[in-house]
């Protein structure tokens, strides 16, 4: 809770440094408001994106999978209710419609650029990838390991909080601070018998206990093209009261994350560097200590080069992108095993800003809990586009 108080105090102290700007500029850092919309009907705007791939996966030299996949078909809607209020919603269809979820359904009310209210089903700003994960924006078909295994993107939660921009001289800071239902017992009570934040992802129904969780992120933008952020998610995950009686101890789950992104344009293209680091800690029952992971850690680093812009004459806004990624996730920091490393390379083509064709190749080295090594290789050819 000390982190919560520190963020609130920091916001209060910086009010005197805030420059007066339009309300819309409070959203300049929010990827939700950078999505393209195909149809505009009065106050309602509609759009979406789709992601289709062909994948060949090998494990220890044996082909495990060679198949087409309809990964995602998402539909989103935005409505400006009046000058200071808006609603945004997104419905996700995964695996050809086998999984359907309401990913976002949030209400925003704007007071000033520094102080805005958000409530509903929202994407907590735990790292940067969770709120900026649309397939047409990413250079790899597969999401980073740390952003799926530790931060279970896409992570949606029911709750509310505050967001905005603060200016300290020429430095801009964006923040988000939310109170939500939080993770549940599935972190340890799952069919896989492991510590899994994905299995304990928050329910969009009622909270499983009476204690809210807290998420916050502060991003610093010293100059255009550079941003660094720190974030956290903390709260009680287990159900400790049954019919008014205390049946268990309160057990906390904590994730802290750091993210960074920078880009620099030159005469012959644009170089980008981005990544994310996450550390997770789970309070375990005494009977599970040593059997389940109490600490997890992971990170990824992406290096991209955007070049030959306009080289295809009939597509003047087209470009090619060469991308490299290193992934590492350690799902039990108390042992040497349960570790995966991956190296990926990609060559992509964007015919225009909102569509991308991707050719990706990934080599992986995965160690189980007793350090047995498995070699993996994955080739993907995919297309993703907004509509």
N, C-alpha and C positions, 0 to 999 in steps of 0.2 A: 504493500500500500504506500510505502514511502516514495516509490517511483511516481505514483499517481499524484501525490501531493506536490512533488517536485515539478512535474509538468504544469500543473495548475498554477503554481507560484511563478514559474517562468513566464507563462502566458500573461499573467497579471502584471508582472514587472515590465514587460516589453510593450505594453499598450502605448506608452508615451512615445515609442519610436515608430509607430505605425504611420505609413503614408496613406492619405486618403486616395482610394482608387474605386473603380466601378465594382459593383457586386459580382459581375460575371468573372472578373479576374480571380476571384477566390477559387474558381474551378480550373484554372490554367494547368494545375499539376495533376488533376484527376483524370485518369485514362477513360473513365466512363463517359466524360463529356467530349472526348476526342473521337468517338466512334462516328463513322459516316452513316447517314440515314438516306435510304432510297426514296421513300414515300413521305410526303408531307401533306397532312390532312388537317387544315386549320391549326389547332393547338397540338395535334398529335403527330409524332414522327415515328416511322417504322423502319427497321433494318435488320441486319443479322449477318452471320457468316457461316461458311461451311468448310469442312476439312475432310478430304478423302485421300487415302494412301494405299500403296502396294508395299508389302513388307516381306523380306526374307530374313529369317532368324536362324542362326546356327549355334549349337551348344556343344562344346568339345568335338567340333568337326562334323556333327550330325545336324542335318536340317530339321529344325523343330517346327517351323512355320513358314509358309509361303502363301500369302493371301491378300486380297483386297480388303480394306476396312473403311467403313463409313464412320469416321471417328466422332464427328460432331456436326450438328446442324442447330445453330442457336438463333433465336429470334428475340429482338429487343425493341422496346417501345419507350418513347420519351414524350412527356407532356409538360408544357409550361402552364401552370394553373393561373398564375398572375405574376406580377413583377418580381416577387420575392420567393415564390414557391414552385417546386417542380417535382415530378414523379418519374422514376426510371425503373424499368422492369426487364428481366432477361430470363427466358426459358431455354433450357439446354436439353437437347436430344442426343444421347450418346449411343455408340455401338449400333447404329441403324435404328434407333428408337427403343432398344432394349432397356435403356435407363432414361427416364424423363425426370427433370428436376427444375424447380423454380429457384434459379441461382441468385437473382436479385429482385427485390421489390421494395424500393426505398423511397422515402419522402424527404426532400431537402427544403429547409427554410433558411433564407439568408437574412442576417442582421447587418453585418458589415463584412468586409473582406477578411477581417481577422477572426470573426466569430460567426459560425453557421451551425445549424442544427441538422442532424441526420437521424432517421429512425426507420425501422422495418427489417427486412431481410437484406443484410449488407455484406460486403466483402471486407473483413477486418484488415487493416493495413499491416499485416504481419509479414515483413519483408516487402519488396516491391513487386515480385512476380505474381503474387496472389491477386493483386488488383490490376495487373497489366499482362494477362496471360492469353489474350486472343491469338488464335493460330496465325492469322495473316500478319501479325506483328512480330512473330518469332521466327528465327532462322533455322530452327530444328523442329522436325516433326514431333519428336519425343520431348517431353518436359524434363527439366533437370531433376535428378534424383532427390536432392535435398528439398525440392519444392513439391515432391509427391510423397516421399517416405517420412519426412520429419514435419514440414509444413504441408499438410495434406491438401494442396491446391486441387480443385478449387474449393476453398474453405468459405462457406457461407454460414452466417449466424444471425439470430434474431436479437435485436437490441437497439441501442441508440447512443448518440454522443455528439461531439463537437468536432469541427474541422475548420481550417482556414489558413491564411498566410500572414506572416509577421515579418516586418522589415527592420533590420538593424543597420542603419546607414545604407550601404549598397548591397548588403547580403540579405537574401530572401530565405525565410524558413517556412516550410509548410508543416502542418501537424494534423494528426487525427487522434482522438481519444474517445474510446467507446466502452460501454458497459453491455455485456452480452450474457447469454445462457452458458456458454463455455462447453468444454469437452465433457464426456460422460464416462461411465465405467468400462465402456468398450475398449479403452486404452489397454486394460489388462484382462478383461473378461470377454475374450473373443475366441473364435474357433481355431485360430492359428496357434494359440498358446504362446504369444509373444507380446512384447510391449509395442503397441501400434497406435499412433495418433490418428491414422486414417480410420481404423476400426472404431475409435472413440470420437469420431467427428460429431459436432453438435447436432442435436435434433432441431428441426425447425418447428417442433411442437413445444411442449412444456419443458422447463428445466427439470433435471433429475434430482436437484437439491435446491435448497433455499438461498444459496449464496451465489451472487453474480460473479462473472469473470471480467477481467479488464484487459483491453488491448490498446496499445498506443504506438505511434510512430512520429518521429521528428526527422524531417529531411532538411538538409542545408544545401542551398544553391548559391555558391559564391560568385560564379559567373555563368553565362549561358553555355550550356553543353556539359556542365559538371554538376552532379548531385550525389550526395552521400546520405544514408539514412540509418537510424537505429530504431529498433522496434521491440516490442515484448507482448506476450500473452500469458496471463497468470490467473489461476483460480482453482477452486475445489472441484475435482472431477467425479468423486464417488458419491453414492447415495448413502448418507450416514444416519438418516432419520427415517423410521418406518412407523406410520400411524402415531406420530407424535413422540415416539421413543427413540433415543439415541442408540443405534445398533453398531456403529463403527466410528473409528477416528476420522477426522477430516484429513483428506489426502490431496496435496496440491500438485498441479502440473504446470510447469513453467517452460516457455520457449522464448529465447532472446535471439534476435537476428540483426545482421548488418548487411546493407546493400549499397552498391555503388554503380555509377554509370557516367561515362564520359565519352565525348565524341569530338573529333577535330577534322575539319574539312581542309583539303589541299587542292592543288590544281588538278591532280589526277584521281581524286576520289575522297572518300570519307572513312576514317578509321574510328572504330568504336570499341570500347572496353567496358564490360559490365559483369556483375556477379552478385552472389549472395552467400552469406554464411549463417548457419543456424545451430544453436546449442539447445538441447532439451533436457529437462530433469523431471523425474517422476517420483513422488513419494510412494514406495511400495509397502504392502503388508509384510510383516516380518517373515511370513512363510514363503514369500516369493523372492526374497533377496538372494541373489546368486543364481536364480533360475531365469528371472526376467531382467531386462535392461533397466537400470535406473537413470542412465545417462546416454544420450545420443548426440551425434554431431555430424555435420556435413557442409559442403560448399560446392559451388561451381564458378568457373570463370569462362566468359565468352569473349572472343576476339573476332571482330568483323572488319571487312574491307569492302566498301561499296564503290564500284568502279564502272567504267564504260557507260556512264549515264548518257542516254540519247544515242548510243552507238547503233541501235536498230532504228533506221530512219523513219519507218512507218509508225514507230512507237517512241515519240520524242521524250516521254517521261520515264522510259524504261531504264533499268540498270541491272548489273550483275552483282552478286554478293558472295564473297568467299568467307566462310565462317569456320572457326575452331572452338571447341569446347573441351574443358577438362572437368570431370565430375568425380566427387568422392563422397561417400556416405558411410559412416560407422554407426551401426545400429545398436551396438553395446560397447560403450567406452571402457568397461571394466574388464574386457577380454581382448585378445589380439585378433580374434576372428570376427565373423559377422560384419565383414567389410567389403565394399564394392568400389572399384575404380573404373572409370570409363574415359576414353578419349574419342572425340567425334570430329569429323570434318564434313563440310557441306559446300556445295556450289549451287547457288540459287539464282533464279531470274525473276525479276519483277517487271511485268509488262507495263504496269502503272502502279500507283502508290498503294492501292487497296487489294492487290492480288499478288500471289507469289507461288512459283514452282520451285520445289525443293528436291535436291538429290543429296542424301545424307548417308554417311557410313560411320558405324560405331564399333570399336573394339572394347571389350570389357573383361575384367578380372575380378571374380567374385569368390570370397572365402566364407565358408559356413562357420558355425560356432566352434568347430574343432579344427578350423583352418584348412579344410580341404579346398583345393582350388578348382574353379570352373572357368573355362575360357568361353566367351560369348562373342558373337559377331552379328551385326544387324545392318541391313541395307534397307533404306526406305526411299521411295519416290512418291511425292505427294503434291497436292495443290490445295491452297487455302485462299479464300476470297471473301471479302465483305460483299453484301448485296443490299 
